Amino acid sequence: MDAVAGNREGRRKVRLATASLAGCFGCHMSFLDIDERLFELVERVEFDRSPLTDIKHCGPCDIGLIEGGICNAENVHVLREFRSHCKVLIAVGACAVNGGLPAQRNHLDLGQCLQEIYLTAPDVVSGQIPNDPELPLPLDKVHPIHEIVRIDYFIPGCPPSGDAIWKFLTDLLDGRTPRLGHPMLHFD
């Protein structure tokens, strides 16, 4: 944790990146719900890849926050690249931690789903299953991210609150082991 404790005693700013995979982007919205505390956070961290910066690829970072599960080949690629650039990687939200809502498709046959959606649905006139090299190859199952890469910490919730994310990050930045008590955890 001392490797990421940052800027209270004149240390360099900690580099922080965020990414989203298969999910609803609700965890990023909760991150923004730390509201005016973002100004305090900016005093301690420098943002790398994030919707706040619109940087598409992650450089070397101290902390990475990642939300969403793994449902296609592109998610696997993005996750592995992100992990390789982050000293500490934190899975944020139910989709990252256990697959969340996207994993509800795991009990269904993917081929049958694609056929029904694109070929046999009542309003399909003349359809075809998309087969373009630009589209990421779907996986048979949605996976939580710890099944693909090593995760250092988990922030559960759907989504976790801005307060939970704030407490977790400030604990980490202050060199404390992050802990979230029961009142901070919720699944709305």
C-alpha positions in Angstrom: 0.0 0.0 0.0 2.9 2.4 0.6 3.6 2.1 -3.1 0.3 3.9 -3.8 0.1 6.2 -0.8 0.2 9.6 -2.3 0.9 13.3 -1.9 0.1 14.0 1.7 3.8 14.7 2.5 4.9 16.1 -0.8 5.1 12.7 -2.6 4.4 12.5 -6.3 0.8 12.2 -7.4 -0.5 8.7 -7.7 -1.5 7.7 -11.3 -5.1 6.5 -11.4 -6.9 4.9 -14.4 -10.4 3.6 -14.9 -11.9 1.3 -17.5 -15.3 -0.3 -18.2 -16.1 -3.6 -19.7 -19.4 -5.4 -20.0 -21.8 -3.5 -17.7 -24.0 -0.4 -17.5 -21.3 2.2 -16.6 -23.1 2.7 -13.2 -19.9 2.3 -11.3 -18.3 5.1 -13.2 -21.4 7.2 -12.4 -20.9 6.3 -8.7 -17.3 7.4 -9.0 -18.5 10.8 -10.2 -20.9 10.8 -7.2 -18.0 11.6 -5.0 -18.9 15.1 -6.2 -16.8 18.0 -4.9 -14.4 15.5 -3.3 -13.1 15.1 -6.9 -11.2 18.3 -6.3 -9.5 16.8 -3.3 -8.8 13.7 -5.3 -7.2 15.7 -8.1 -4.7 17.1 -5.5 -3.6 13.6 -4.8 -3.9 11.7 -8.1 -3.2 12.2 -11.8 -5.8 10.6 -14.1 -4.6 8.4 -16.9 -7.2 6.4 -18.9 -10.6 7.5 -17.8 -13.8 9.0 -19.2 -12.6 12.2 -17.5 -9.6 12.3 -19.7 -10.8 10.4 -22.8 -7.4 8.6 -22.9 -8.1 5.3 -24.7 -5.0 3.3 -23.6 -3.5 3.0 -20.2 0.0 4.0 -19.4 1.9 2.9 -16.3 -0.4 3.5 -13.4 -0.4 2.9 -9.6 -4.1 2.2 -9.3 -6.6 0.9 -11.8 -10.4 0.8 -11.2 -12.2 -1.5 -13.5 -15.9 -2.2 -13.8 -17.9 -4.7 -15.9 -17.7 -8.4 -16.6 -16.1 -10.2 -19.5 -18.5 -11.2 -22.3 -16.3 -11.0 -25.4 -12.8 -11.3 -26.8 -12.3 -7.5 -26.7 -13.1 -7.4 -23.0 -10.4 -10.0 -22.4 -7.8 -8.0 -24.4 -8.7 -4.7 -22.7 -8.6 -6.3 -19.2 -5.2 -8.0 -19.8 -3.7 -4.8 -21.2 -5.1 -2.8 -18.2 -3.8 -5.3 -15.7 -0.3 -5.1 -17.2 -0.2 -1.4 -16.7 -1.6 -1.2 -13.1 0.3 -1.9 -10.0 -2.9 -2.3 -8.0 -6.1 -3.4 -9.7 -9.5 -3.0 -8.1 -12.6 -4.7 -9.3 -15.5 -2.3 -8.9 -19.1 -3.4 -8.8 -21.1 -6.6 -9.1 -20.4 -7.2 -12.8 -16.6 -7.1 -12.2 -16.8 -9.1 -9.0 -19.2 -11.9 -10.0 -20.5 -11.2 -13.5 -23.5 -9.2 -12.3 -26.6 -8.8 -14.5 -24.8 -9.6 -17.8 -24.0 -13.1 -16.3 -27.7 -13.9 -16.3 -27.3 -15.1 -19.8 -24.9 -17.8 -18.6 -27.7 -20.4 -18.3 -28.7 -19.8 -22.0 -27.1 -21.3 -25.1 -25.4 -18.4 -26.9 -26.0 -19.9 -30.4 -29.8 -20.2 -29.7 -29.9 -16.7 -28.4 -28.3 -15.3 -31.5 -30.6 -17.3 -33.8 -33.7 -16.1 -32.0 -32.7 -12.5 -32.0 -31.4 -12.2 -35.5 -33.2 -14.9 -37.4 -36.5 -16.1 -35.9 -37.9 -13.2 -33.8 -41.4 -12.3 -35.0 -40.3 -8.9 -36.4 -37.3 -10.1 -38.3 -37.9 -10.0 -42.1 -34.7 -11.2 -43.5 -32.0 -11.3 -40.9 -28.5 -12.7 -40.5 -26.3 -13.2 -37.5 -23.7 -10.5 -37.5 -20.4 -11.8 -38.8 -18.1 -8.8 -39.2 -14.4 -8.9 -38.2 -14.9 -5.5 -36.5 -17.3 -7.1 -34.0 -15.7 -8.7 -30.9 -16.2 -12.5 -30.7 -18.7 -13.2 -27.9 -17.8 -15.7 -25.2 -20.1 -18.5 -24.3 -20.3 -17.2 -20.8 -19.9 -13.9 -19.0 -17.0 -14.1 -16.5 -16.0 -12.0 -13.5 -12.7 -10.4 -14.0 -10.8 -12.4 -11.4 -11.2 -15.4 -13.6 -9.0 -13.7 -16.2 -6.4 -11.7 -14.3 -5.2 -11.2 -10.7 -7.3 -8.7 -8.8 -5.9 -6.9 -5.7 -9.1 -5.6 -4.2 -12.8 -5.8 -4.7 -15.5 -3.1 -4.1 -18.8 -4.9 -4.3 -22.2 -3.3 -5.0 -24.5 -2.6 -7.8 -23.2 0.0 -8.0 -21.1 0.8 -5.0 -21.9 4.2 -3.6 -19.7 7.2 -4.3 -19.0 7.3 -0.5 -17.8 3.7 -0.6 -15.5 4.4 -3.6 -14.2 7.5 -1.8 -13.5 5.7 1.4 -11.8 2.9 -0.4 -9.6 5.2 -2.4 -8.6 7.5 0.5 -7.8 4.5 2.7 -5.5 3.2 -0.1 -4.0 6.6 -0.7 -3.3 7.1 3.0 -1.5 3.8 3.3 -4.3 2.0 5.2 -5.8 -1.3 4.3 -9.2 -0.5 2.6 -12.2 -1.8 4.5 -15.8 -1.1 3.8 -18.3 -1.8 6.7 -21.8 -3.1 6.2 -23.5 0.3 5.9 -21.2 1.2 2.9 -22.3 -1.9 0.9 -25.5 -2.0 -1.0 -27.0 -3.6 -4.1 -29.8 -1.3 -5.4 
